[in-house]
Each structure stands twice: as C-alpha cells, then as structure tokens.
Amino acid sequence: MTAATNPLSPVFFAHGAPMLAVEDTAASRFLKGFAASRPKPDAILILSAHWETEGLKLSAPGRLRTYHDFRGFPKALYEISYPAVADEAHVNAAASLLTDAGYEVELDAEWGLDHGAWVPLSLAYPAADIPVVALSLPHGSTPASLHALGRTLSPLAAEGVLLAGSGSTTHNLREIAPQGSQTPAWAKDFDKWLDDGLASGSIAWFKNLEAAPDFRRNHPTEEHLLPLFFAFGAGGPGARPELLHRSYEYGALSMSYFKFAA
C-alpha cells in the first residue's frame, strides 16, 4: 500500500430498505453519482449495522459472499451479486492497527457482505473492482466506543482506504409509510439534533442518546445509528461533518449521507 496524495474522508452511508438497490429515488441517484468527483479508493473498509457480533470481527482474505439477509422482497434483489474481494494487504493493515491498540479481533471467512454493505456499494462502485473489508459491530457498542474504533483505523485513510459506516440516522420500521409520504416532525427534529451534535465536534454530545428528542421513536434499537460514530471517529482529531445528501423514504426513514474531515 502507498500513501494517498489526499487522504480519503470517511463517510456514512444510509442504506435504507433493500429496495434502494433497485428503486429510482433521490438517495439511489446520489449514490450512483457518489464516485464521480472523488478519487477511486485503493480499498474500502465498511462497518454495517447488520453485522452484529460478540467481540470484534474482520473479513478474512478472500472473496466475500453477497448475503441476502432479508425476506419477502422481489426476485430481482436476490439476483444481485456484489463479488468483492477482501485482499490480504488491507485485512492485515486493519488487523495490525486494531491489535496494536489493544483490540482482540477475529478474522471471519463466513459472513461476507450483508445488504447494509453491498446495497450502497453496488450503487456507488458497481464494478466491484475495489477490495472491500467488512468490520463488525460488537454487541454493547456505544457512540464513544465506535468513535474510538474509528479513530484507531483512521490512519488507513492516508493509505487510500475509504472508511465507511452504514446504517440510518432514523430507523423505526414500525412507523414507515408508503413511499412519498410526508416526513413527520419527530424524524426531522432528531436529524436536526444529530446535525448539531456532529457540528460540535465532540463525541460527548452523544453520551446520553436517551436525552435526544424522540430517541426511541426514531431508534427502537440503536444499531443503525452507531455506525455514524465510527465514521465520525475515523475522520480523526478535529473532524467535522459535511452533509452530502439528505432525503427521506417511506416517510420517516432518513437517507442521510455525511463525510468527515478536519
């Protein structure tokens, strides 16, 4: 691996519902244009809300299976394959940073890429010609622990690796509505609170998520929000957010995309 002329800014991808992969929406159009004005990464390391594990896991080198971790969707979704490969050099680089920082990390050859990873990547980088390494979301994670995890891996950005978190800034599937429905105030208000916290530059803002407006209405469980803090930390000291795109799908599902840079 060689140092990048300009380190790649870490990003947060909203992956929405699996139908994002095949529907024409504002978010899918954003993702399809994502790579056009950015340097091509040498590799991508992605942490998805859908790979929750006991302890920390990392893709083992080799071809990653496209994991269709959903049911009841159109056949076209199950026919999508994203044949990315985790290459040994980038797996080793990530594992070394983690172990040097005191993390215990296990290489995993079974999981591959769930829809939280392959849906946004298949839209942003459809050729699947960039090495991809998946990182798991350990049970018991907090905003602070994910921020620290991102900080640990932040040196990879200077080596041409795009560090990405994938989830959703609002995620209450019990309150979604037909596509095109009006977005409720409680979802917009939560995004505003989140924007203010990220702009502060301090992970301490997020110490008590329960204090956020309508937190449990937006996140009955917090796994879809946590990858945002991984990307925030991966931006390094002094990182600030840039909101690249925001739209809403199914009423209350926020499709927010950020990059983080000092």
C-alpha positions as CSV (number, residue, x, y, z in Angstrom):
1,M,0.0,0.0,0.0
2,T,1.1,3.5,-0.7
3,A,0.2,6.8,0.9
4,A,-2.6,8.7,-0.8
5,T,-1.9,12.2,-2.1
6,N,-5.1,13.4,-0.4
7,P,-6.4,11.1,2.4
8,L,-9.9,9.9,1.7
9,S,-12.6,11.5,4.0
10,P,-14.5,8.8,5.9
11,V,-18.2,8.6,5.1
12,F,-21.5,7.5,6.5
13,F,-23.9,5.8,4.1
14,A,-27.7,5.4,4.7
15,H,-28.6,2.0,3.3
16,G,-32.3,2.4,3.7
17,A,-34.5,-0.5,2.8
18,P,-33.0,-3.2,0.5
19,M,-35.2,-1.9,-2.3
20,L,-32.8,1.0,-2.6
21,A,-30.7,-1.2,-4.8
22,V,-33.3,-1.3,-7.5
23,E,-35.6,1.7,-7.0
24,D,-35.0,5.1,-8.6
25,T,-35.0,7.5,-5.6
26,A,-33.1,10.7,-4.7
27,A,-30.9,8.6,-2.4
28,S,-30.1,6.0,-5.1
29,R,-29.3,8.7,-7.6
30,F,-27.0,10.3,-5.1
31,L,-25.1,7.0,-4.5
32,K,-24.9,6.4,-8.3
33,G,-23.1,9.7,-8.6
34,F,-21.0,9.4,-5.4
35,A,-17.8,8.3,-7.0
36,A,-17.8,10.7,-10.0
37,S,-16.0,13.6,-8.2
38,R,-13.9,11.6,-5.8
39,P,-10.6,9.7,-6.1
40,K,-11.0,6.0,-6.5
41,P,-10.2,4.2,-3.2
42,D,-7.5,1.6,-3.1
43,A,-9.8,-0.3,-0.8
44,I,-13.0,0.2,1.3
45,L,-13.4,-0.8,4.9
46,I,-17.1,-0.8,5.9
47,L,-18.9,-1.3,9.2
48,S,-22.6,-2.2,8.7
49,A,-25.4,-2.1,11.3
50,H,-26.3,-5.6,10.1
51,W,-23.2,-7.4,11.2
52,E,-23.5,-7.5,15.0
53,T,-21.2,-9.9,16.8
54,E,-19.9,-10.9,20.1
55,G,-16.4,-9.3,20.0
56,L,-14.8,-7.6,17.1
57,K,-14.6,-9.4,13.7
58,L,-12.9,-8.5,10.4
59,S,-13.3,-10.1,7.0
60,A,-10.7,-12.8,6.3
61,P,-8.9,-12.5,3.0
62,G,-10.8,-13.9,0.0
63,R,-14.0,-13.4,-2.0
64,L,-16.9,-12.1,0.1
65,R,-20.3,-13.7,-0.4
66,T,-23.3,-11.4,-1.2
67,Y,-25.5,-12.1,1.8
68,H,-29.2,-11.5,1.1
69,D,-30.2,-11.0,4.7
70,F,-33.9,-10.2,4.2
71,R,-37.1,-12.0,3.1
72,G,-40.2,-11.2,1.1
73,F,-38.7,-8.9,-1.5
74,P,-38.8,-9.1,-5.3
75,K,-36.7,-11.7,-7.1
76,A,-34.5,-9.1,-8.7
77,L,-33.0,-8.2,-5.3
78,Y,-31.9,-11.8,-4.7
79,E,-30.3,-11.9,-8.1
80,I,-27.9,-9.1,-7.3
81,S,-24.3,-10.2,-6.7
82,Y,-21.5,-7.9,-5.5
83,P,-18.4,-10.1,-5.9
84,A,-15.9,-8.0,-3.9
85,V,-12.7,-9.5,-2.5
86,A,-11.0,-8.8,0.8
87,D,-7.3,-8.6,0.0
88,E,-4.7,-9.8,2.4
89,A,-2.8,-6.5,2.5
90,H,-5.7,-4.4,3.7
91,V,-7.0,-7.0,6.0
92,N,-3.6,-7.2,7.6
93,A,-3.2,-3.4,7.8
94,A,-6.6,-3.1,9.6
95,A,-5.9,-6.0,11.9
96,S,-2.5,-4.6,12.9
97,L,-3.9,-1.2,13.8
98,L,-6.5,-2.9,15.9
99,T,-4.3,-5.3,17.7
100,D,-1.7,-2.6,18.3
101,A,-4.4,-0.6,20.0
102,G,-5.3,-3.4,22.3
103,Y,-8.4,-4.8,20.4
104,E,-8.9,-8.5,20.1
105,V,-10.1,-9.1,16.6
106,E,-11.1,-12.4,14.9
107,L,-10.9,-12.9,11.1
108,D,-14.2,-14.2,9.7
109,A,-14.5,-16.1,6.5
110,E,-18.2,-16.8,6.7
111,W,-20.2,-13.5,6.8
112,G,-19.2,-11.7,3.6
113,L,-21.3,-8.5,2.8
114,D,-24.8,-8.0,4.2
115,H,-27.2,-5.6,2.5
116,G,-26.1,-2.8,4.7
117,A,-22.7,-3.0,2.9
118,W,-23.5,-4.3,-0.6
119,V,-26.5,-2.1,-1.3
120,P,-24.7,1.2,-1.1
121,L,-21.5,-0.2,-2.5
122,S,-23.3,-1.7,-5.5
123,L,-24.7,1.7,-6.3
124,A,-21.6,3.8,-5.6
125,Y,-19.0,1.4,-7.0
126,P,-20.9,-1.1,-9.3
127,A,-17.9,-2.6,-10.9
128,A,-16.9,-4.3,-7.6
129,D,-13.3,-4.0,-8.6
130,I,-12.2,-2.4,-5.3
131,P,-11.1,-4.6,-2.4
132,V,-13.6,-4.5,0.5
133,V,-13.0,-5.4,4.1
134,A,-16.0,-5.7,6.4
135,L,-15.8,-4.8,10.1
136,S,-18.4,-6.0,12.6
137,L,-20.4,-4.0,15.1
138,P,-19.7,-5.5,18.5
139,H,-22.6,-6.1,20.9
140,G,-22.6,-3.5,23.7
141,S,-21.1,-0.8,21.5
142,T,-21.7,2.9,22.4
143,P,-21.2,6.1,20.4
144,A,-17.9,6.6,22.3
145,S,-16.6,3.1,21.7
146,L,-17.5,3.3,18.0
147,H,-15.8,6.7,17.8
148,A,-12.7,5.3,19.3
149,L,-12.8,2.3,16.9
150,G,-12.9,4.8,14.0
151,R,-10.0,6.8,15.4
152,T,-8.0,3.6,15.7
153,L,-8.4,2.9,12.0
154,S,-8.2,6.5,10.8
155,P,-4.6,6.1,9.6
156,L,-5.9,3.9,6.8
157,A,-7.5,7.0,5.1
158,A,-4.0,8.3,4.3
159,E,-3.3,5.0,2.6
160,G,-6.1,5.2,0.1
161,V,-8.8,3.4,2.1
162,L,-12.3,4.7,2.2
163,L,-13.6,4.1,5.8
164,A,-17.4,3.9,5.8
165,G,-20.2,3.3,8.3
166,S,-23.5,2.1,7.0
167,G,-26.8,2.5,8.8
168,S,-29.6,5.1,9.2
169,T,-30.0,8.3,11.2
170,T,-33.7,7.3,11.8
171,H,-34.8,3.7,11.8
172,N,-38.2,2.8,13.1
173,L,-39.7,0.3,10.7
174,R,-42.9,0.1,12.6
175,E,-43.7,3.7,11.6
176,I,-42.7,3.7,7.9
177,A,-45.4,4.8,5.4
178,P,-45.9,4.4,1.7
179,Q,-43.1,5.8,-0.5
180,G,-43.6,9.6,-1.0
181,S,-45.4,10.1,2.3
182,Q,-44.8,13.3,4.3
183,T,-41.9,13.1,6.7
184,P,-43.0,13.5,10.4
185,A,-41.6,16.3,12.5
186,W,-40.2,13.8,15.1
187,A,-37.8,12.4,12.4
188,K,-36.7,15.8,11.2
189,D,-36.2,17.0,14.7
190,F,-34.0,14.1,15.5
191,D,-31.9,14.7,12.4
192,K,-31.5,18.4,13.5
193,W,-30.3,17.3,17.0
194,L,-27.9,14.9,15.4
195,D,-26.6,17.6,13.0
196,D,-26.0,19.9,15.9
197,G,-24.1,17.3,17.8
198,L,-21.8,16.4,14.9
199,A,-21.1,20.0,14.2
200,S,-20.0,20.5,17.8
201,G,-17.1,18.1,17.0
202,S,-17.5,16.4,20.4
203,I,-18.5,12.8,20.9
204,A,-19.5,13.8,24.4
205,W,-22.7,15.3,22.9
206,F,-23.9,11.7,22.3
207,K,-23.1,10.3,25.8
208,N,-26.8,10.0,26.6
209,L,-28.8,9.1,23.5
210,E,-32.0,8.8,25.5
211,A,-31.9,12.5,26.0
212,A,-32.3,13.1,22.3
213,P,-35.7,14.2,21.0
214,D,-37.9,11.2,20.4
215,F,-34.9,8.9,20.5
216,R,-36.7,5.7,21.0
217,R,-39.3,6.6,18.4
218,N,-36.5,7.1,15.9
219,H,-34.4,4.2,17.1
220,P,-36.2,1.4,19.0
221,T,-32.8,-0.2,18.9
222,E,-29.6,1.8,18.3
223,E,-27.6,-0.4,16.0
224,H,-28.5,1.6,12.8
225,L,-27.3,4.8,14.4
226,L,-24.0,3.6,15.8
227,P,-22.0,3.2,12.5
228,L,-22.3,7.0,12.1
229,F,-20.0,7.4,15.1
230,F,-17.4,5.0,13.6
231,A,-17.2,7.3,10.5
232,F,-17.1,10.4,12.8
233,G,-14.1,9.0,14.7
234,A,-12.4,7.8,11.5
235,G,-12.3,11.5,10.5
236,G,-9.5,11.9,13.1
237,P,-8.9,14.8,15.6
238,G,-10.9,17.9,14.8
239,A,-13.2,16.1,12.3
240,R,-16.4,18.0,11.3
241,P,-19.3,16.7,9.3
242,E,-20.4,17.7,5.8
243,L,-23.9,16.6,4.9
244,L,-23.6,15.4,1.4
245,H,-27.3,14.4,0.8
246,R,-30.5,14.1,2.8
247,S,-33.8,12.8,1.7
248,Y,-36.5,10.7,3.3
249,E,-38.0,7.5,2.1
250,Y,-41.1,5.7,3.3
251,G,-42.0,8.8,5.3
252,A,-39.7,8.6,8.3
253,L,-36.6,6.8,7.0
254,S,-33.8,9.3,6.8
255,M,-31.4,8.9,3.9
256,S,-28.5,11.0,5.3
257,Y,-25.0,10.8,3.9
258,F,-22.0,12.5,5.6
259,K,-18.3,12.8,5.1
260,F,-16.0,13.7,7.9
261,A,-12.8,15.7,7.7
262,A,-10.7,18.1,9.9
